[in-house]
Amino acid sequence: MIERSKRQIQSLVCTTRRLAVHIQTAVYRTSFEFADHQLPQGNCKSEQNIGEL
């Protein structure tokens, strides 16, 4: 029972992290459309590392 709860919590944490990255990416893309400056460095890294979280 406890093991199952741990797995559910872990799954929820992973989903939340993924969602946070998607929101961040969407915000960056939106600001990129309205401004002529380049995307901040490091955003791409966080997207690539999503599989490792």
HUZI-V996959 format. One record per backbone hydrogen bond with DSSP energy under -0.5 kcal/mol. NH is the residue of the N-H (numbers start at 1). CO is the residue of the C=O. Records with the same first field share a line. If there is no record, write none. Layout:
# HUZI-V996959
NH = CO, CO
This chain:
# HUZI-V996959
5 = 1
6 = 2
7 = 3
8 = 4
9 = 5
10 = 6
11 = 7
12 = 8
13 = 9
14 = 10
15 = 11
16 = 12
17 = 13
18 = 14
19 = 15
20 = 16
21 = 17
22 = 18
23 = 19
24 = 20
25 = 21
26 = 22
27 = 23
28 = 24
29 = 25
30 = 26
31 = 27
32 = 28
33 = 29
34 = 30
35 = 31
43 = 40
46 = 42
47 = 43
48 = 44
49 = 45
50 = 47
51 = 48
52 = 49
53 = 49, 50
